[in-house]
Amino acid sequence: MEEFKPVKVEKWDQNAVRIAMDDAAKKAVLEKGYEENFFLVDSRLIICTTALLFALFALLWDFLHPFPASQTVLIICVGSYFLLMGVLTLHVNFREKNIFLVAHQKDPVGTEPDTVWSLSSTMLKYDKNYTLTITVTNNNQTRSASFTKCVGDVFDENGVLLYDKYEPMILELHDSIDSGKKKK
């Protein structure tokens, strides 16, 4: 892959800092040759698109059949929209859980199922600490490891991410889980 371009962020913008660290962690893990899986993002987009289609259908129906005649359709579409927004909220809070990468490690022989790696991060509001969690699922066994680092350890005074300093931390965490896999 191409070399990581230095990322400069406003170091007081917590979201920008977290996203920059997430992107760097994603790049470091994907460089191991894993294949990214977009199922979580795609499922979120499907839920949002379906809700949007209900809203657009209600708008079109109300345009073609003004309000008193379109009352039942509007109630159904608005109810469906809010139901799907509830499903989206549950999906984001309980299924995604701050996961920003799901990657599959293919079995070289092709006889075993894929090993699934997922990366998630947390950074509390007004906190200087960033927590990265790597979870690996292989043969229905799940292992995870995490580290918490001060963002000052991986950003310089100008807000530039020090990728050469951050990448070894990620790879060390990855390798600590990878060494825990059962070798045959």
N, C-alpha and C positions, 0 to 999 in steps of 0.2 A: 504494500500500500504506500501511498505517498506520505511524505514527511508531514508531521503535525505542525501546522502553522501556529505561531504564537497567538494565543487568545488574550485580548485585553478587555477587561470589564471594569465597570465602576465598582470598586471594591466595597462600597457601602450599599450596593444594590444586591441584596441577599439572593433574590431569584436569579439574577444574572450569574452570580458566583456559583450557585448550585447547578445551574444548567451547564456552565462551562466545565465543572468538575464531572457532571454526568456524561457529557459528550466525550471527555477525555477517557473516562473509565470504559465507555462503550467502545471507543476506538481501540483501546489496549486489549480488550477481550476479543473483539472481532478479528484482530490481527492474528489470533491463534488459529484462524481458519474455520471458525464456526459460522453457521448460516443463520442469519437473523430471521426471526419469526414475527410477523406483524399481526398475529391473530388478536391480541388485546386491543390494539389501535383500530383494527378493522371492525371488531365487534362494537366498539364505541361509535365508530362512524356509521355502522348499520343502524344502531339504535337512534342516533341523531337524524339520519336521513329519513327513517320511517316516521319519526315525529314531525319532521319538516313536511313530509308528504301529506300527513293528516292536516297540518295547518294550511298548506296550499290548497288542498281539496276543499276545506271548509271555506276558504276565501273565494275560490272559483264558484262553488255551489251557491254561496250567498250572493255573488255577483249575478249569476244566471237566474236564481230564484230568490228575490228579495226577502228580507227577514221573516215575516210571519210564516212563509212557506218553507223556509230552510231551518226552522227551529230544531227539529229532531236531528238533522244532519249536523248542525253546529254543536249540539250537546254531545253527540257521539264523538265528533272530531276533537273537540276541546277536552273531553274526558280522556280520550285516547292519548292526546298530546301530554297531558299531565301525568297519566299513568306511565308513559314511556320516559318522561323526565324523572320519575321516581325510580324506574328500573335503571336508568343511566346513573343516578346518584348511588344506588346500591352497587352497581357494577364498578364504578370508580372507587368507592370506599372499601368494598369487601373483596373484589376480584383483582383489581389492579394493584392496590396498596402501594403506591409510589414506585411501581416497577417501571423502569424506563428501557429495559432491554430483556428480551427473551431470545436466546440463541440455542440452536441445536448443534450438537457435536455428533456427526455421523460416525457409525461404527465402520472401521476400515474394511472389515470382512463383509458386513451387511447382514449378519445373522442376529445381532442384538438390536433392541430398540435404541433410538437416539437418546443421548444424554442431554438433558435440558438444563441450561444455565439461565438463571434470571438474576438481574441486578436491580436493586432498589436503593433509594437514598432518602434520608431525612435530614432536615436542618430546621430546627425550631426557630420561631420568629425571634429576632434580636439576639441570636446565638452565634457564636463564632465557630462552633463545632459542626462538622459535617460527618454523617455516619453513612458508610457504604456497606450494604449487605449483599453477599453473593450466596445464592441458593442453587444447589445442583440436585437434580432428580435423575436417578438411574435405577432401572429395574424396581420401581415403586419404593425406593429408598431415598429419603431426602436428607441432605446435610446442608448446613449453612454456617457461614462465618461472617464476621463483620469487624470493621474497625472504625474508630472515631478519631478524627484528626482536626486540629485547628486549621482553619482556612489560611491563616498566616504562614503555615508551614509550606504551602504549595503555591502561594501568590507572592509576588514581590511588592515593593512599595508603590509601584505604578499600576498595579492591578493586572499584571501579566501572569498567566498561569505557567508555572514551571513544570512543564510536562515531563522533562527528564528526571525530575525529582518525584513526581506523582506516579508515573508509570510503574516504577519498581514496587511501590506500595500495593498497587492493584494486583500486579502479577504475583507478589508474595502471598497476598490473600487468596488469589485464585489457586496457586500451587498448594497452599495449605489444605484446601478442600480436595483438590485433585489427588493429592497423595493419600487421602483417606479412602479413595475408591479401592475396592477389592481387586487385586491383581490375580489373574489366573495363570 
